[in-house]
């Protein structure tokens, strides 16, 4: 199965938690139906991305990255790559690359916990969001995409983040 077909399958089966998420799910499926390259950065009309907020082994904090280009605290994530077989694989790869943490695993049965559509310098991102669990003793390592990495308690997020990240962290807290 191709990455695009996996995304269609995942989104088709996903139980959206609310009407907004269900509308986004429908828009993502329409996008993928209209664009063969809708998973790839090359698609200028927008592309599906995958992200994961990382929860520590004690299930008390989340790891956020101070994104070098956007200069806001965000979850790990980004563009799908040809090596990714599934959306979940893409989310885990991005989380490993941006956090330096090996041994991450997805929570919520490996299913997405949310969707977020946002504009970026390259195009519109149709983000599929996951929650990843860090193994005990995990140590983060800042990548070249980040200015900083930091653990935050669920209820003590930094001021320079946005509502989408806050909503994702709230869903992560419900998941753990």
PyMOL commands that set and color helices and strands:
alter all, ss='L'
color gray80, all
select helices_A, chain A and resi 3-13+19-34+87-99+108-110+163-175
alter helices_A, ss='H'
color red, helices_A
select strands_A, chain A and resi 47-55+61-67+73-74+76-79+105-106+114-119+124-133+146-153
alter strands_A, ss='S'
color yellow, strands_A
deselect
rebuild
show_as cartoon
